[in-house]
Amino acid sequence: MVFIGIFLLFQTVFFIGYVPTESMEPTLKANSVIFGIRVFGDLQVGDVIVFEHDGSTLVKRIAAIGGEEIEVDGYRWHVPENCLFVLGDNHDNSWDSRFWKDPFVSIKAVIAKLLI
């Protein structure tokens, strides 16, 4: 019974995963274990999130939220409502919003907010 309770907590409240690449260094080292919470309030610029994008589970930092404009590397984006623009902390080694065909992450795609 305890196992079932713990399993349910990790399916509904907590998140444990790992970072497979260097895209979030120096904040999160490659192959480090991460811990997050699936129940969160408003997301803010600077939050590190786990989300689904193009069939992959990714970890990135929120650089802009819906309604904001952001300029990165000479390009400007206007972030739609209920969406996020995300970047890896290691800008030279991160596949993130700057390079995606659809650069925005729907808030509905967010799995967890990391506890850093």
HELIX and SHEET records of a PDB file:
HELIX    1   1 VAL A    2  THR A   12  1                                  11    
HELIX    2   2 HIS A   91  ASN A   93  5                                   3    
HELIX    3   3 ILE A  107  ALA A  109  5                                   3    
SHEET    1   A 7 PHE A  14  TYR A  18  0                                        
SHEET    2   A 7 VAL A  33  ILE A  37 -1                                        
SHEET    3   A 7 VAL A 110  LEU A 114 -1                                        
SHEET    4   A 7 VAL A  48  HIS A  53 -1                                        
SHEET    5   A 7 SER A  56  ILE A  65 -1                                        
SHEET    6   A 7 CYS A  83  LEU A  87 -1                                        
SHEET    7   A 7 VAL A 105  SER A 106 -1                                        
SHEET    1   B 2 GLU A  69  VAL A  72  0                                        
SHEET    2   B 2 TYR A  75  HIS A  78 -1                                        
END                                                                             
